[in-house]
Amino acid sequence: MKRILIDTNTYAAFKRNDHHALQVFRTVEYIGVNIIVIGELLSGFKGGSKEAKNRKELEQFLDSARVYVLPLDEETAEFYAKIYWDLKRKGKPIPVNDIWVASSAMRHGLSLFTYDEHFNDIGGIILFNGG
C-alpha cells in the first residue's frame, strides 16, 4: 500500500495538472497532509487573486476519503528536535516549516512526496519519487 505525506509543492503541482503529480495522486491509497502544509497553502491563497476558489478546491481535496489531515503532537516534536540538530551538526539547515513536514512524515511512517532536494539531507526519511 502506497502511503505518502505531501509537501506544499506537490499539491501545487497537482493543481497545475503536472503529469507526474497527477499520476502519484491517482495511484496512492493514503495521502497525508500536515497542518503546516495547509497553513502554507492558505497563506499562498491569501496572497493571490483566487483565494475563494483555491480554498474551496482545497476543502474538496481534504474531504476525499484517501486524504488525512495530520496534526502535530509531542512525538512529532521529538522528530523535529532530532532532525533540527542533525541538520545543524551537518551545517545543512532547511526551512523550519520543512522540518515540521519531515517530522510529520517520519512520525506517521509515511513516505514524503516532495520536489525539494534539501529533504535528502535528513537521515532516516523515506522520500517518494512516484515509482
WODA-V554973 format. One record per backbone hydrogen bond with DSSP energy under -1.0 kcal/mol. NH is the residue of the N-H (numbers start at 1). CO is the residue of the C=O. Records with the same first field share a line. If there is no record, write none. Layout:
BEGIN
NH: CO  CO
END
This chain:
BEGIN
4: 30
5: 111
6: 32
7: 113
11: 7
12: 8
13: 9
14: 10
15: 11
16: 12
17: 14
18: 13
22: 18
23: 19
24: 20
25: 21
26: 22
27: 23
28: 24
29: 2
30: 2
31: 66
32: 4
33: 68
35: 70
38: 34
39: 35
40: 36
41: 37
42: 38
43: 39
44: 40
45: 41
46: 42
47: 43
48: 45
54: 50
55: 51
56: 52
57: 53
58: 54
59: 55
60: 56
61: 57
62: 58
63: 59
64: 61
67: 64
68: 31
70: 33
77: 73
78: 74
79: 75
80: 76
81: 77
82: 78
83: 79
84: 80
85: 81
86: 82
87: 83
88: 84
89: 85
90: 86
92: 87
99: 95
100: 96
101: 97
102: 98
103: 99
104: 100
105: 101
106: 102
107: 103
108: 104
110: 105
111: 3
112: 126
113: 5
120: 117
121: 118
122: 119
125: 122
128: 112
END
